Amino acid sequence: MPTLKKRINITIDKETDKILNLLAKKANVPKATITTRLLNDALELEEDFRLGDTAEQRRNDGSKYILDRDEFWK
């Protein structure tokens, strides 16, 4: 059955493979599903870090349109 999802090939070490297998078995889902979930989580974290770095830089540069936490929640 064809899929509309993009496929990629990755190389992982034995320990990572073992962990992915255990997680997939515990969640009763295919290893590809666990891998996709973990990759999506990692991408969201990376985005958060980069946005945080950008916000910190803007705050340090004295940008006037950036509110600090206390002003934002008023």
Contacts in CASP RR format, 6 or more apart in sequence:
PFRMAT RR
TARGET T0000
AUTHOR 0000-0000-0000
METHOD contacts of the structure
MODEL  1
MPTLKKRINITIDKETDKILNLLAKKANVPKATITTRLLNDALELEEDFR
LGDTAEQRRNDGSKYILDRDEFWK
12 20 0 8 1.000
20 31 0 8 1.000
20 34 0 8 1.000
20 35 0 8 1.000
21 31 0 8 1.000
23 34 0 8 1.000
24 30 0 8 1.000
24 31 0 8 1.000
24 33 0 8 1.000
24 34 0 8 1.000
27 33 0 8 1.000
27 34 0 8 1.000
55 66 0 8 1.000
58 66 0 8 1.000
59 66 0 8 1.000
59 68 0 8 1.000
END
